[in-house]
């Protein structure tokens, strides 16, 4: 392309862009996907979420807060579960996860932002056996949890330990990403978004090598989701 033809081409593009009228922003509420599962009640949403467990290769169950420590005990007392890490956010404290870990005969490693910089956080997590987190949202249609990274709940909690346990309050379970997108929009308008968002659909997997499915290819090898029915 000669210099003259290049300038002519770019000039035509510039002129077209100046005359281009922006398309109206579509209303998500008019999309069929927005209303998918929207007519389901809480119990039916939980059923839908848990129906994805065998597909996404995670272990799921529903539990009441009062029975949480007992429900977690089979996981926490497994051989090798010596270093269990938890956060110190408000919801973790309200569920008394520190007490649940102690009830299993273990001493939790508690992450508090004021006590750790990035390097010491990595040191805390790199040798951990199990990470316990409370997700920000849950998606019933695909059986996924969403964790918005924050200073109190670093995203590495759900990525570095080989076993990850999500404790999802029922109040944070939504039909699909369409509804959560509205919440993210409102969150952004109010205080901006966080540095990262993990959408977790069970352990990572790959079938690239001779079509054999391998789970836990990157990140945790095992995923557990307990839906807290009275929260």
N, C-alpha and C positions, 0 to 999 in steps of 0.2 A: 504494500500500500504506500503510495507516494504521500509526501507531506500535504499536498493540496487535497487529495482525496480523503486523507485522514481528517483534516480540518473540516471538510464538507460533511463527512460522516458524523463527527462529534457535534457539529453545529445542528444537524438535523435531529440528533438525539436530544440535545439541549432544548431545541424549540418544541419538540414533542412533549418533553417533560413539563415545560412551562404551561402548555395548553392542556395538560392532563388533569382531569377532575378526579379527585380521590373518591373511591367507592365508599358508600355509607358503611359504617361499622355494623356487622350483623349482630342481631340480638340473640345471645345464646339460648334464651328461653324459647325461641321458635324452633330450635333443633330437636328432633326426636330423641337424640342421645341425652338431652338435658332432663327429660322426663322418665328416662329408663329407671325402673325400680322405685320411682318417687312415690308410688301409692302403697309401698310396703311399710308395715309397722316395724317397731324396733326388733321384736322377736324374729320376724321374717327376714330382716336385714342380717341379723346374726346367723340365721340358718344359711343364707346365701353366702355370707363371708366364709363360714366353716365348710361349705360345700366345695370350696376351692382348695382346701388343704391337700387332698391327694393329687390334685393337678399341679399345684405350686410346690409340692414337696415340703410343706411345713406341718407342724403339729399344732392343732388348735383346739381350744375348749372354752367354755363359758364358766364363770365362777363368781361367787359373791365375795365382797371384801373380807368378810369374817372368815371365809374358808381359804383365803389366798395363800397363807403360809403353808397350809396342808397341801394345797394343789401344787405349790412350787417344790415341795420337799423331794419328790422323786427325781426331779432334775438336779436340784442343788446337792443332793447327797450321792450322786453318781461318782464312781471312782475318777479321780483326777480333777474334780471340781474344787480346787484348793484356793484359787484366786478369783473371787467374784467381785466385780466392780459395779457400783451404782452411783447415780448422780445425787445431788442434794437440792433438787428443785422442789417447788411447793407440792406438786402432785405426788412425787416420790415419797415425800414426808407424810402426806395425808394417807397414803396406802401403807405406811410403815414398812417399807421394803427392807430397811435395816433390821427391823425386828423379825421379819420373815426369814432373812438370811441367818440370823442368829438362832432362830428356832430350829433350823436345819443343822445346827452345830458348827456353823462356819462364822468367821469374822469377816464382814464385808470391807472392801477397800472403797472408801467414799471419796468421790471427786468433789472438791470445793474450789471454785475458780480462784479465790483469794489465796489458796495454798499451792497453786500449780501454775507454772508457765507452760509453754507449748512442749518444751523438751521433757519436763517432768511428767506431763500428761501422756506423752508417747511412752515413756518408761513405765508408767502405771499400766498402760493398756497392752503393751507388746507381749507381755508374759501372762496376761489374764486368760483364764479359762472360759469365763462366762460374763457377758454384759447384760445388765437389766436396764431397760429404758421404758419410758411412757411416751408413746407416739403422740404427735400433734393431731393427726387425723387417721381415719381408717376408711377404706373404699370397699364397700360390700360386693360390688359387681365382680371385681377381680381378686378379692382376697388379699389386699395390700394394705400396708401401713405407711404413713408419711411422717417423716421426722424433719422438722425445721431446725436447722442447726442454730445454736445460741451459745452464749458464754456459759450458761448453766448446764446445757446438754450438748456437748460437742458431737459432731457427726461421726467421729471415729469410734464412739461407743458401740455403734451398730455395724462397724466395718472390721475392726481389728480382732476382737475375741472370737475364737472358733465356734462358740455357741452364743446365740443371741436370743434373749427372751423379751418380747414386747408385751406390755400390760396396757391394753387398750380400753379406756373407759367407754361405756356404751354411748355416752353423750357426744363422743367424738367420732362415732361411726356414721358415715354418709353413704347414700346410694352409689355415687360415682364421682369421678373427677370433675364433672360438670358443676356439681354443687360446691365442691371444695374450691374450684376456681373463683367462684363468687366471694368466698371467704378470703382467699388470697388477695383478690382485688381490693377488698375493704381493708385488709391488713396493710397492704402496700400504701394505700391512700393515707392511712392513719400514722404509721410509723416506719414505713419502708419494709423491705424484705430482708431476710437474713442472708448470710454468705453462701448458704447451701441448703439443698432439700434432697433427702433420700426417699425414694419410693421403693419400698421393699416388698417383693413378691416371693417370699421364700428364699432359700439359699440360691446363690448364683449357679448357673449351669451352662454347659456347652455340649454340643453334639458334633463339633467340627471334626474330631478325629475318628474316622471310620464309622461315623454315625452312632457311636456309643455315647449315651448320656452320662455325663460326669457332673455331679452336684458339688457345690462348694469350690468351684474353680477359682473364684476370687472372693475374699471375704469369708464370712461364717460358713461352716459346713452344715450346721443345724440351726433351724429357726423355729421358735415356739411363739404362739400368740394366744394370750389369755384375755378374753373379753370380760371386763369387770361390769357385771350386769346392773349393779346398784350405784354406778358412778356416772 
